[in-house]
Amino acid sequence: MLATLRYLRVSTSVPFVSSYPPLLKFCALTSSFMDSINNDINTHTTSSFATSAHRSSTSGGGRDSTMKESRGRSRGRGGGRSGSGSGQDRIDALGRLLTRILRHMASQLNLNMRSDGYVKVQDLLRLNLKTFANVPISSHTVDDIKEAVGKDNKQRFSLLEENGELLIRANQGHTVTLVETESLLKPILSAEEFPGSVCVHGTYKKNLKSIMESGLKRMQRLHVHFACGLPTDGEVISGMRRDVNVLIFLDTKIALEGGMKLYISDNKVILTEGFDGVVPVEYFERIESWPDRKLIAFDQKL
């Protein structure tokens, strides 16, 4: 259509075209018409190429970026790739999904979870969910789940065989209210029962001002978490992230004497509901920066 319009314009703008003999008039108009078509094609091709290049550059490289993004999303705890990767990647992704289900999703999935957190493995294998490796959980086996439990480096799970059936639970970290603290965890009745020399909560400097104003809060979880050692201690498996930069030490003796209930999980994480979900500042023994371990004064300006 654009070429036709240009042809009509050309037919009145070619110099002296009205005075040409019929054959020359036809040649002149045909040449102008073809030039306009070629210009259209070149302009369209250049425009399309530029648009394509712009889309490619803004999307990070088209198909390659999509593949990279997919690989990034599917990486597991151990840096695994996708569902087409090794068997260990599949097991790692299975473990990640088990953690989410057993800590946070049992209610919405209508799983029959006991007060101690256990659910039947066969119930999990019937769920219509996929792991981070894009593998349906229903395609996994009981042996796969056993392998995921055995290879979890933070010992997040426990297995239990009862009446010929295998059950599994997350040892701590729950947000689901189906579990009961007394059934899930072992109570600590004296400071001498602590497995380590310290009871410490790891956090970040950006959170410290709020903590000093209102105490340690359990947030969406059922408990505030403490580790029984420092991040570099070989025996400390769970209870603290490795990249924390502030350590808050709990005075366990004062806390127990003050009526705070403390518990320990199967993977040696110290947990408490505090008082109405908060561990008040007065039960802090000391605060240190990490890893340089410099004391942070309670009244220090943050």
VOMAR-17679 format. One line per 3 residues: number of its first residue (from 1); their letters; for each residue x, y, z of N, C-alpha, C. Coordinates in nm, 3 decimals, padded with zeros to 5 digits. Layout:
! VOMAR-17679
NUM = A = X:Y:Z:X:Y:Z:X:Y:Z  ...;
***
This chain:
! VOMAR-17679
1 = MLA = 00.083:-00.121:00.000:00.000:00.000:00.000:00.086:00.125:00.000  00.195:00.123:00.085:00.283:00.238:00.090:00.351:00.261:-00.044  00.394:00.152:-00.111:00.458:00.164:-00.241:00.363:00.222:-00.344;
4 = TLR = 00.237:00.182:-00.338:00.137:00.233:-00.432:00.117:00.382:-00.415  00.113:00.427:-00.286:00.096:00.569:-00.262:00.215:00.647:-00.314  00.335:00.589:-00.293:00.453:00.657:-00.344:00.450:00.662:-00.497;
7 = YLR = 00.401:00.556:-00.558:00.390:00.552:-00.704:00.300:00.664:-00.754  00.189:00.684:-00.681:00.097:00.790:-00.722:00.164:00.926:-00.709  00.245:00.942:-00.599:00.313:01.069:-00.582:00.418:01.088:-00.691;
10 = VST = 00.490:00.978:-00.721:00.595:00.985:-00.822:00.539:01.023:-00.958  00.420:00.973:-00.989:00.362:00.996:-01.121:00.338:01.143:-01.149  00.331:01.224:-01.044:00.310:01.368:-01.063:00.436:01.448:-01.036;
13 = SVP = 00.543:01.379:-00.987:00.661:01.455:-00.947:00.783:01.428:-01.033  00.778:01.325:-01.122:00.892:01.301:-01.211:00.903:01.419:-01.306  01.020:01.479:-01.317:01.034:01.603:-01.399:00.988:01.581:-01.542;
16 = FVS = 00.905:01.671:-01.586:00.859:01.676:-01.726:00.793:01.546:-01.772  00.746:01.463:-01.678:00.691:01.334:-01.720:00.570:01.352:-01.812  00.497:01.458:-01.792:00.377:01.477:-01.875:00.413:01.507:-02.019;
19 = SYP = 00.540:01.552:-02.039:00.578:01.587:-02.176:00.651:01.476:-02.247  00.676:01.360:-02.173:00.747:01.248:-02.234:00.659:01.180:-02.338  00.724:01.121:-02.439:00.647:01.031:-02.528:00.594:00.913:-02.446;
22 = PLL = 00.489:00.847:-02.491:00.427:00.738:-02.413:00.524:00.633:-02.363  00.618:00.585:-02.449:00.710:00.478:-02.407:00.804:00.528:-02.300  00.860:00.648:-02.318:00.951:00.702:-02.217:00.877:00.731:-02.086;
25 = KFC = 00.753:00.781:-02.099:00.673:00.807:-01.978:00.657:00.678:-01.897  00.628:00.565:-01.966:00.608:00.437:-01.898:00.737:00.393:-01.828  00.852:00.406:-01.895:00.982:00.366:-01.837:01.014:00.449:-01.714;
28 = ALT = 00.992:00.580:-01.724:01.024:00.667:-01.611:00.940:00.632:-01.489  00.809:00.612:-01.511:00.720:00.579:-01.398:00.753:00.443:-01.340  00.785:00.345:-01.426:00.820:00.211:-01.378:00.946:00.215:-01.294;
31 = SSF = 01.047:00.289:-01.340:01.173:00.299:-01.265:01.150:00.362:-01.129  01.072:00.469:-01.124:01.044:00.534:-00.995:00.966:00.442:-00.904  00.871:00.369:-00.963:00.790:00.276:-00.883:00.878:00.167:-00.820;
34 = MDS = 00.972:00.109:-00.896:01.059:00.004:-00.844:01.153:00.060:-00.737  01.200:00.184:-00.760:01.285:00.244:-00.658:01.212:00.258:-00.526  01.085:00.296:-00.534:01.008:00.314:-00.409:00.986:00.182:-00.338;
37 = INN = 00.964:00.074:-00.418:00.947:-00.059:-00.357:01.075:-00.101:-00.286  01.191:-00.083:-00.354:01.319:-00.120:-00.295:01.345:-00.041:-00.167  01.310:00.087:-00.170:01.328:00.167:-00.049:01.243:00.115:00.065;
40 = DIN = 01.118:00.077:00.031:01.029:00.019:00.133:01.089:-00.106:00.193  01.139:-00.194:00.104:01.196:-00.321:00.152:01.316:-00.295:00.240  01.406:-00.207:00.195:01.526:-00.179:00.274:01.491:-00.116:00.408;
43 = THT = 01.396:-00.022:00.404:01.356:00.045:00.528:01.293:-00.054:00.625  01.204:-00.140:00.574:01.137:-00.238:00.658:01.237:-00.337:00.716  01.329:-00.383:00.630:01.427:-00.481:00.676:01.516:-00.421:00.783;
46 = TSS = 01.563:-00.297:00.763:01.647:-00.232:00.862:01.572:-00.211:00.991  01.445:-00.167:00.980:01.363:-00.145:01.099:01.342:-00.274:01.175  01.308:-00.384:01.103:01.284:-00.512:01.168:01.410:-00.562:01.237;
49 = FAT = 01.525:-00.548:01.169:01.651:-00.593:01.229:01.682:-00.515:01.355  01.661:-00.382:01.349:01.688:-00.299:01.466:01.597:-00.336:01.581  01.468:-00.360:01.550:01.373:-00.400:01.655:01.415:-00.532:01.717;
52 = SAH = 01.452:-00.628:01.629:01.495:-00.759:01.678:01.618:-00.746:01.765  01.714:-00.664:01.721:01.837:-00.647:01.798:01.807:-00.582:01.932  01.716:-00.483:01.930:01.679:-00.417:02.055:01.615:-00.515:02.153;
55 = RSS = 01.522:-00.597:02.101:01.459:-00.697:02.188:01.562:-00.793:02.244  01.655:-00.834:02.156:01.757:-00.928:02.200:01.844:-00.867:02.308  01.884:-00.739:02.289:01.972:-00.677:02.387:01.900:-00.650:02.517;
58 = TSG = 01.774:-00.608:02.511:01.702:-00.577:02.634:01.660:-00.701:02.708  01.649:-00.814:02.640:01.610:-00.937:02.709:01.731:-01.018:02.750  01.852:-00.969:02.727:01.971:-01.038:02.773:02.016:-01.147:02.679;
61 = GGR = 01.974:-01.142:02.552:02.029:-01.237:02.457:01.933:-01.341:02.410  01.802:-01.316:02.418:01.704:-01.407:02.359:01.704:-01.543:02.425  01.716:-01.648:02.342:01.704:-01.786:02.389:01.810:-01.818:02.494;
64 = DST = 01.933:-01.767:02.474:02.038:-01.795:02.569:02.002:-01.745:02.707  01.942:-01.623:02.716:01.908:-01.570:02.846:01.797:-01.649:02.911  01.703:-01.697:02.829:01.596:-01.779:02.883:01.653:-01.907:02.943;
67 = MKE = 01.749:-01.966:02.873:01.811:-02.088:02.924:01.887:-02.061:03.053  01.961:-01.947:03.056:02.036:-01.913:03.176:01.943:-01.890:03.293  01.832:-01.819:03.267:01.736:-01.790:03.374:01.677:-01.919:03.426;
70 = SRG = 01.645:-02.010:03.335:01.588:-02.138:03.375:01.687:-02.215:03.461  01.816:-02.213:03.418:01.916:-02.283:03.496:01.930:-02.220:03.633  01.924:-02.086:03.638:01.939:-02.018:03.766:01.826:-02.052:03.861;
73 = RSR = 01.703:-02.058:03.808:01.588:-02.087:03.895:01.594:-02.228:03.950  01.651:-02.320:03.873:01.643:-02.459:03.913:01.762:-02.505:03.995  01.854:-02.412:04.030:01.968:-02.454:04.109:01.923:-02.490:04.250;
76 = GRG = 01.973:-02.601:04.300:01.937:-02.646:04.433:02.038:-02.600:04.535  02.030:-02.658:04.658:02.121:-02.617:04.764:02.266:-02.643:04.727  02.288:-02.751:04.652:02.424:-02.784:04.616:02.467:-02.729:04.482;
79 = GGR = 02.390:-02.633:04.425:02.426:-02.575:04.297:02.391:-02.663:04.180  02.291:-02.748:04.194:02.250:-02.838:04.087:02.190:-02.764:03.972  02.169:-02.834:03.861:02.117:-02.766:03.743:01.969:-02.792:03.728;
82 = SGS = 01.930:-02.869:03.630:01.788:-02.884:03.602:01.749:-03.030:03.608  01.623:-03.057:03.570:01.573:-03.192:03.576:01.648:-03.286:03.486  01.717:-03.234:03.384:01.791:-03.320:03.295:01.932:-03.345:03.345;
85 = GSG = 01.968:-03.292:03.464:02.102:-03.306:03.517:02.120:-03.439:03.587  02.214:-03.442:03.679:02.249:-03.567:03.745:02.141:-03.608:03.843  02.152:-03.733:03.888:02.056:-03.783:03.986:02.065:-03.707:04.116;
88 = QDR = 02.187:-03.661:04.151:02.203:-03.586:04.275:02.128:-03.454:04.269  02.125:-03.389:04.151:02.047:-03.266:04.136:01.900:-03.291:04.164  01.849:-03.404:04.117:01.708:-03.439:04.139:01.681:-03.461:04.288;
91 = IDA = 01.774:-03.526:04.356:01.757:-03.553:04.498:01.765:-03.423:04.578  01.858:-03.336:04.540:01.870:-03.207:04.607:01.741:-03.125:04.592  01.685:-03.123:04.472:01.561:-03.049:04.447:01.445:-03.112:04.524;
94 = LGR = 01.445:-03.242:04.535:01.342:-03.311:04.614:01.351:-03.268:04.760  01.472:-03.261:04.814:01.489:-03.219:04.953:01.439:-03.079:04.978  01.462:-02.990:04.882:01.414:-02.852:04.896:01.261:-02.847:04.900;
97 = LLT = 01.197:-02.926:04.815:01.051:-02.928:04.814:00.997:-02.990:04.943  01.060:-03.094:04.991:01.017:-03.156:05.118:01.023:-03.055:05.232  01.128:-02.973:05.233:01.140:-02.871:05.337:01.023:-02.775:05.333;
100 = RIL = 00.988:-02.728:05.215:00.876:-02.634:05.201:00.745:-02.697:05.244  00.721:-02.820:05.200:00.595:-02.886:05.231:00.581:-02.909:05.380  00.684:-02.967:05.441:00.675:-03.010:05.580:00.681:-02.894:05.679;
103 = RHM = 00.742:-02.784:05.638:00.746:-02.668:05.728:00.630:-02.572:05.709  00.585:-02.557:05.584:00.497:-02.444:05.554:00.366:-02.478:05.481  00.355:-02.593:05.416:00.245:-02.613:05.321:00.146:-02.723:05.358;
106 = ASQ = 00.166:-02.787:05.471:00.082:-02.903:05.505:-00.066:-02.868:05.511  -00.099:-02.753:05.566:-00.240:-02.715:05.579:-00.304:-02.693:05.444  -00.240:-02.614:05.358:-00.301:-02.583:05.229:-00.307:-02.704:05.137;
109 = LNL = -00.221:-02.803:05.162:-00.223:-02.926:05.082:-00.312:-03.033:05.143  -00.374:-03.000:05.257:-00.462:-03.094:05.327:-00.392:-03.223:05.363  -00.265:-03.212:05.400:-00.191:-03.329:05.445:-00.232:-03.364:05.587;
112 = NMR = -00.236:-03.492:05.615:-00.268:-03.539:05.749:-00.141:-03.536:05.832  -00.112:-03.420:05.893:00.010:-03.403:05.973:-00.022:-03.422:06.120  00.058:-03.503:06.184:00.039:-03.527:06.327:00.092:-03.408:06.407;
115 = SDG = 00.060:-03.407:06.534:00.102:-03.296:06.620:00.254:-03.293:06.637  00.321:-03.406:06.611:00.467:-03.408:06.619:00.532:-03.379:06.484  00.451:-03.340:06.386:00.502:-03.299:06.256:00.517:-03.408:06.152;
118 = YVK = 00.490:-03.533:06.189:00.509:-03.643:06.095:00.393:-03.656:05.998  00.426:-03.689:05.873:00.326:-03.723:05.771:00.373:-03.851:05.703  00.281:-03.920:05.640:00.316:-04.043:05.570:00.389:-04.010:05.440;
121 = VQD = 00.496:-04.082:05.415:00.572:-04.061:05.292:00.485:-04.089:05.170  00.401:-04.190:05.177:00.315:-04.222:05.062:00.218:-04.108:05.032  00.175:-04.035:05.135:00.088:-03.919:05.111:00.162:-03.809:05.034;
124 = LLR = 00.290:-03.792:05.064:00.371:-03.694:04.992:00.387:-03.733:04.845  00.409:-03.862:04.821:00.434:-03.908:04.685:00.308:-03.905:04.597  00.194:-03.880:04.657:00.070:-03.868:04.580:00.036:-03.722:04.546;
127 = LNL = 00.116:-03.629:04.593:00.087:-03.488:04.570:00.111:-03.450:04.424  00.033:-03.353:04.377:00.046:-03.304:04.241:00.136:-03.180:04.241  00.264:-03.203:04.269:00.361:-03.095:04.276:00.487:-03.135:04.201;
130 = KTF = 00.561:-03.035:04.156:00.690:-03.060:04.092:00.801:-02.999:04.176  00.918:-03.062:04.172:01.034:-03.010:04.242:01.095:-02.895:04.163  01.199:-02.834:04.218:01.268:-02.726:04.149:01.342:-02.776:04.025;
133 = ANV = 01.359:-02.906:04.014:01.419:-02.964:03.894:01.312:-03.001:03.791  01.189:-02.955:03.815:01.077:-02.979:03.724:01.041:-03.127:03.715  01.061:-03.198:03.824:01.030:-03.341:03.831:00.907:-03.358:03.920;
136 = PIS = 00.801:-03.424:03.872:00.684:-03.449:03.959:00.726:-03.529:04.081  00.678:-03.487:04.197:00.714:-03.561:04.318:00.661:-03.704:04.312  00.553:-03.723:04.237:00.495:-03.857:04.225:00.585:-03.953:04.148;
139 = SHT = 00.682:-03.899:04.074:00.774:-03.987:04.000:00.892:-04.031:04.087  00.903:-03.975:04.206:01.007:-04.017:04.300:00.962:-04.140:04.378  01.056:-04.201:04.445:01.029:-04.323:04.522:01.059:-04.301:04.669;
142 = VDD = 01.020:-04.400:04.748:01.053:-04.396:04.891:01.203:-04.391:04.910  01.276:-04.465:04.830:01.422:-04.464:04.840:01.479:-04.327:04.807  01.417:-04.255:04.713:01.461:-04.119:04.682:01.446:-04.029:04.805;
145 = IKE = 01.334:-04.042:04.874:01.312:-03.960:04.993:01.412:-03.996:05.102  01.439:-04.123:05.119:01.540:-04.165:05.217:01.677:-04.105:05.182  01.709:-04.104:05.054:01.837:-04.048:05.011:01.842:-03.898:05.036;
148 = AVG = 01.731:-03.828:05.010:01.726:-03.683:05.034:01.745:-03.652:05.182  01.685:-03.733:05.267:01.699:-03.715:05.412:01.843:-03.741:05.455  01.901:-03.849:05.405:02.036:-03.886:05.446:02.141:-03.788:05.398;
151 = KDN = 02.119:-03.721:05.285:02.219:-03.632:05.228:02.197:-03.486:05.264  02.094:-03.456:05.341:02.070:-03.317:05.380:02.175:-03.274:05.482  02.256:-03.175:05.446:02.370:-03.140:05.531:02.332:-03.067:05.658;
154 = KQR = 02.208:-03.023:05.670:02.163:-02.959:05.794:02.071:-03.049:05.875  02.056:-03.172:05.832:01.973:-03.270:05.903:01.835:-03.212:05.936  01.770:-03.163:05.832:01.640:-03.097:05.851:01.526:-03.195:05.878;
157 = FSL = 01.546:-03.323:05.848:01.436:-03.419:05.853:01.463:-03.534:05.950  01.353:-03.594:05.994:01.359:-03.721:06.067:01.264:-03.819:06.000  01.304:-03.946:06.000:01.219:-04.054:05.948:01.176:-04.143:06.064;
160 = LEE = 01.056:-04.197:06.050:01.002:-04.284:06.154:00.921:-04.394:06.086  00.947:-04.518:06.126:00.869:-04.630:06.073:00.773:-04.678:06.180  00.645:-04.678:06.146:00.541:-04.718:06.242:00.439:-04.806:06.172;
163 = NGE = 00.415:-04.922:06.229:00.316:-05.015:06.175:00.338:-05.043:06.027  00.464:-05.056:05.990:00.496:-05.089:05.852:00.491:-04.971:05.756  00.467:-04.851:05.808:00.461:-04.733:05.721:00.574:-04.637:05.756;
166 = LLI = 00.627:-04.571:05.655:00.735:-04.475:05.675:00.677:-04.335:05.685  00.718:-04.260:05.786:00.675:-04.122:05.807:00.797:-04.031:05.807  00.773:-03.904:05.777:00.879:-03.806:05.770:00.830:-03.675:05.832;
169 = RAN = 00.924:-03.599:05.891:00.891:-03.466:05.942:01.010:-03.373:05.926  00.983:-03.246:05.927:01.088:-03.145:05.940:01.118:-03.129:06.088  01.244:-03.120:06.123:01.281:-03.115:06.264:01.252:-02.981:06.329;
172 = QGH = 01.251:-02.874:06.251:01.223:-02.739:06.305:01.197:-02.646:06.188  01.165:-02.520:06.220:01.144:-02.419:06.118:01.001:-02.406:06.071  00.905:-02.463:06.143:00.766:-02.466:06.098:00.697:-02.329:06.108;
175 = TVT = 00.608:-02.308:06.012:00.509:-02.201:06.025:00.369:-02.259:06.040  00.351:-02.384:06.001:00.218:-02.446:06.012:00.185:-02.469:06.159  00.063:-02.439:06.194:00.020:-02.451:06.334:-00.036:-02.589:06.366;
178 = LVE = -00.026:-02.682:06.273:-00.071:-02.818:06.300:00.018:-02.888:06.402  00.144:-02.846:06.408:00.237:-02.910:06.501:00.227:-02.844:06.639  00.254:-02.924:06.740:00.255:-02.875:06.878:00.398:-02.882:06.930;
181 = TES = 00.441:-02.774:06.994:00.579:-02.764:07.038:00.619:-02.881:07.127  00.535:-02.918:07.221:00.570:-03.023:07.317:00.583:-03.158:07.249  00.512:-03.178:07.139:00.520:-03.305:07.067:00.638:-03.308:06.970;
184 = LLK = 00.670:-03.192:06.915:00.775:-03.183:06.814:00.914:-03.181:06.875  00.929:-03.115:06.990:01.061:-03.085:07.045:01.078:-03.141:07.186  01.204:-03.149:07.226:01.237:-03.194:07.361:01.261:-03.072:07.449;
187 = PIL = 01.193:-03.062:07.562:01.213:-02.945:07.649:01.350:-02.947:07.717  01.406:-02.828:07.737:01.531:-02.812:07.813:01.493:-02.755:07.950  01.529:-02.828:08.052:01.484:-02.791:08.186:01.589:-02.719:08.269;
190 = SAE = 01.716:-02.729:08.227:01.822:-02.660:08.300:01.931:-02.619:08.203  02.011:-02.520:08.244:02.118:-02.470:08.157:02.222:-02.578:08.131  02.235:-02.674:08.218:02.333:-02.782:08.202:02.296:-02.877:08.088;
193 = EFP = 02.172:-02.873:08.042:02.127:-02.964:07.937:02.160:-02.915:07.796  02.213:-02.794:07.785:02.242:-02.741:07.652:02.358:-02.818:07.590  02.345:-02.851:07.462:02.448:-02.934:07.398:02.579:-02.860:07.371;
196 = GSV = 02.577:-02.728:07.368:02.697:-02.650:07.341:02.726:-02.554:07.453  02.834:-02.478:07.436:02.874:-02.383:07.539:02.797:-02.252:07.529  02.729:-02.228:07.417:02.656:-02.103:07.398:02.519:-02.132:07.339;
199 = CVH = 02.433:-02.032:07.348:02.303:-02.035:07.281:02.293:-01.901:07.208  02.305:-01.903:07.075:02.329:-01.779:07.002:02.237:-01.769:06.881  02.186:-01.649:06.860:02.102:-01.620:06.744:02.180:-01.533:06.647;
202 = GTY = 02.185:-01.573:06.521:02.256:-01.495:06.420:02.160:-01.403:06.345  02.203:-01.280:06.324:02.119:-01.184:06.251:02.208:-01.088:06.174  02.152:-00.974:06.135:02.224:-00.879:06.050:02.216:-00.739:06.112;
205 = KKN = 02.318:-00.658:06.085:02.324:-00.525:06.143:02.201:-00.441:06.109  02.146:-00.463:05.989:02.029:-00.385:05.947:01.907:-00.412:06.036  01.907:-00.528:06.105:01.792:-00.564:06.190:01.812:-00.524:06.336;
208 = LKS = 01.934:-00.484:06.371:01.968:-00.471:06.513:01.889:-00.361:06.583  01.868:-00.249:06.517:01.793:-00.140:06.580:01.654:-00.185:06.620  01.585:-00.254:06.530:01.450:-00.302:06.559:01.452:-00.405:06.672;
211 = IME = 01.553:-00.492:06.671:01.563:-00.595:06.775:01.584:-00.530:06.912  01.671:-00.430:06.919:01.698:-00.365:07.046:01.575:-00.289:07.097  01.489:-00.248:07.007:01.368:-00.175:07.048:01.256:-00.268:07.093;
214 = SGL = 01.244:-00.385:07.028:01.127:-00.469:07.057:01.159:-00.616:07.081  01.286:-00.652:07.087:01.322:-00.791:07.116:01.329:-00.877:06.990  01.370:-01.001:07.009:01.375:-01.098:06.899:01.237:-01.157:06.877;
217 = KRM = 01.185:-01.144:06.756:01.051:-01.195:06.726:01.058:-01.320:06.640  00.963:-01.408:06.661:00.962:-01.531:06.583:00.908:-01.510:06.441  00.851:-01.394:06.416:00.793:-01.360:06.286:00.684:-01.462:06.249;
220 = QRL = 00.692:-01.521:06.128:00.588:-01.613:06.085:00.608:-01.755:06.138  00.724:-01.781:06.192:00.753:-01.916:06.241:00.696:-01.936:06.381  00.700:-02.061:06.425:00.646:-02.092:06.557:00.745:-02.059:06.668;
223 = HVH = 00.874:-02.052:06.633:00.977:-02.034:06.735:01.085:-01.939:06.687  01.154:-01.879:06.784:01.281:-01.811:06.759:01.389:-01.918:06.762  01.483:-01.910:06.666:01.586:-02.013:06.652:01.719:-01.966:06.710;
226 = FAC = 01.787:-02.057:06.779:01.921:-02.033:06.830:02.009:-02.154:06.794  02.135:-02.126:06.771:02.233:-02.233:06.748:02.308:-02.260:06.879  02.364:-02.379:06.887:02.437:-02.415:07.010:02.588:-02.396:06.992;
229 = GLP = 02.627:-02.317:06.892:02.768:-02.289:06.869:02.782:-02.177:06.768  02.905:-02.145:06.734:02.933:-02.036:06.640:02.931:-02.088:06.496  02.917:-01.996:06.399:02.907:-02.040:06.260:03.025:-02.124:06.212;
232 = TDG = 03.142:-02.103:06.272:03.261:-02.177:06.228:03.282:-02.307:06.304  03.198:-02.333:06.403:03.211:-02.458:06.478:03.167:-02.575:06.392  03.250:-02.675:06.385:03.219:-02.790:06.299:03.093:-02.863:06.339;
235 = EVI = 03.058:-02.863:06.467:02.943:-02.938:06.514:02.812:-02.862:06.494  02.819:-02.733:06.464:02.697:-02.656:06.444:02.644:-02.686:06.304  02.531:-02.753:06.297:02.476:-02.797:06.170:02.370:-02.699:06.121;
238 = SGM = 02.279:-02.662:06.211:02.167:-02.580:06.172:02.136:-02.480:06.282  02.045:-02.386:06.250:02.004:-02.288:06.349:02.053:-02.148:06.320  02.141:-02.132:06.219:02.196:-02.001:06.188:02.248:-01.999:06.045;
241 = RRD = 02.224:-01.889:05.976:02.279:-01.872:05.842:02.429:-01.841:05.851  02.501:-01.883:05.748:02.646:-01.866:05.750:02.691:-01.723:05.724  02.603:-01.640:05.667:02.645:-01.506:05.630:02.603:-01.398:05.730;
244 = VNV = 02.564:-01.437:05.851:02.522:-01.337:05.951:02.641:-01.250:05.989  02.613:-01.128:06.036:02.722:-01.041:06.082:02.700:-00.987:06.223  02.597:-01.038:06.291:02.573:-01.003:06.431:02.530:-01.130:06.506;
247 = LIF = 02.586:-01.147:06.626:02.552:-01.261:06.711:02.487:-01.210:06.839  02.371:-01.266:06.873:02.302:-01.232:06.997:02.302:-01.355:07.086  02.368:-01.344:07.201:02.382:-01.457:07.292:02.271:-01.452:07.398;
250 = LDT = 02.205:-01.565:07.417:02.096:-01.574:07.516:02.153:-01.620:07.650  02.113:-01.553:07.755:02.148:-01.598:07.891:02.048:-01.706:07.930  02.087:-01.831:07.905:01.992:-01.941:07.922:01.948:-01.959:08.067;
253 = KIA = 02.039:-01.937:08.160:02.004:-01.954:08.301:01.898:-01.852:08.342  01.919:-01.727:08.307:01.823:-01.622:08.341:01.691:-01.645:08.267  01.699:-01.691:08.141:01.578:-01.715:08.063:01.493:-01.825:08.126;
256 = LEG = 01.556:-01.935:08.165:01.481:-02.044:08.227:01.424:-02.001:08.362  01.503:-01.930:08.438:01.455:-01.882:08.569:01.340:-01.783:08.552  01.339:-01.712:08.441:01.233:-01.615:08.415:01.107:-01.678:08.358;
259 = GMK = 01.107:-01.809:08.339:00.988:-01.878:08.291:00.982:-01.900:08.140  01.091:-01.868:08.069:01.093:-01.891:07.925:01.113:-02.039:07.898  01.030:-02.095:07.809:01.042:-02.236:07.773:01.138:-02.252:07.656;
262 = LYI = 01.238:-02.336:07.677:01.338:-02.362:07.574:01.332:-02.509:07.534  01.358:-02.532:07.407:01.348:-02.669:07.354:01.468:-02.696:07.263  01.489:-02.824:07.235:01.592:-02.862:07.140:01.532:-02.958:07.038;
265 = SDN = 01.570:-02.940:06.912:01.520:-03.026:06.805:01.616:-03.144:06.784  01.574:-03.237:06.701:01.657:-03.354:06.674:01.790:-03.317:06.608  01.794:-03.204:06.537:01.920:-03.161:06.476:01.988:-03.051:06.557;
268 = KVI = 01.957:-03.049:06.687:02.028:-02.966:06.786:02.013:-02.815:06.762  01.896:-02.775:06.720:01.863:-02.632:06.716:01.786:-02.599:06.844  01.823:-02.488:06.908:01.753:-02.444:07.029:01.638:-02.353:06.986;
271 = LTE = 01.519:-02.381:07.039:01.400:-02.306:06.997:01.319:-02.260:07.117  01.254:-02.147:07.099:01.166:-02.096:07.204:01.054:-02.013:07.142  00.940:-02.016:07.208:00.830:-01.928:07.170:00.846:-01.792:07.235;
274 = GFD = 00.945:-01.783:07.328:00.962:-01.659:07.403:00.838:-01.632:07.487  00.805:-01.507:07.497:00.680:-01.466:07.563:00.594:-01.400:07.456  00.485:-01.467:07.421:00.397:-01.420:07.313:00.475:-01.397:07.184;
277 = GVV = 00.569:-01.488:07.159:00.644:-01.483:07.034:00.765:-01.391:07.033  00.802:-01.338:07.149:00.914:-01.242:07.156:01.011:-01.283:07.267  01.141:-01.276:07.236:01.245:-01.291:07.337:01.291:-01.149:07.375;
280 = PVE = 01.256:-01.101:07.494:01.289:-00.963:07.532:01.440:-00.941:07.545  01.480:-00.816:07.528:01.622:-00.780:07.530:01.686:-00.811:07.664  01.610:-00.805:07.773:01.669:-00.828:07.905:01.723:-00.970:07.924;
283 = YFE = 01.690:-01.061:07.831:01.743:-01.197:07.841:01.867:-01.216:07.752  01.909:-01.111:07.684:02.032:-01.118:07.605:02.152:-01.113:07.700  02.246:-01.202:07.680:02.369:-01.199:07.760:02.468:-01.095:07.705;
286 = RIE = 02.487:-01.098:07.573:02.575:-01.002:07.508:02.547:-01.004:07.358  02.600:-00.902:07.289:02.586:-00.893:07.143:02.725:-00.870:07.086  02.758:-00.942:06.980:02.888:-00.928:06.916:02.871:-00.912:06.766;
289 = SWP = 02.965:-00.840:06.706:02.973:-00.839:06.560:03.043:-00.968:06.516  03.016:-01.008:06.396:03.077:-01.131:06.342:03.129:-01.103:06.201  03.250:-01.149:06.170:03.331:-01.247:06.243:03.437:-01.187:06.334;
292 = DRK = 03.445:-01.053:06.346:03.553:-00.996:06.427:03.526:-01.005:06.577  03.402:-01.038:06.615:03.365:-01.064:06.754:03.392:-00.945:06.846  03.356:-00.826:06.801:03.366:-00.707:06.884:03.234:-00.687:06.959;
295 = LIA = 03.243:-00.654:07.085:03.122:-00.632:07.164:03.045:-00.512:07.113  02.913:-00.527:07.107:02.823:-00.418:07.069:02.745:-00.380:07.194  02.761:-00.257:07.238:02.692:-00.212:07.360:02.541:-00.206:07.337;
298 = FDQ = 02.466:-00.239:07.440:02.320:-00.239:07.426:02.267:-00.100:07.396  02.337:00.002:07.445:02.290:00.138:07.422:02.365:00.207:07.308  02.440:00.127:07.231:02.516:00.185:07.120:02.421:00.241:07.015;
301 = KL = 02.455:00.358:06.963:02.373:00.421:06.860:02.388:00.343:06.730  02.275:00.302:06.675:02.279:00.216:06.557:02.233:00.292:06.432;
***
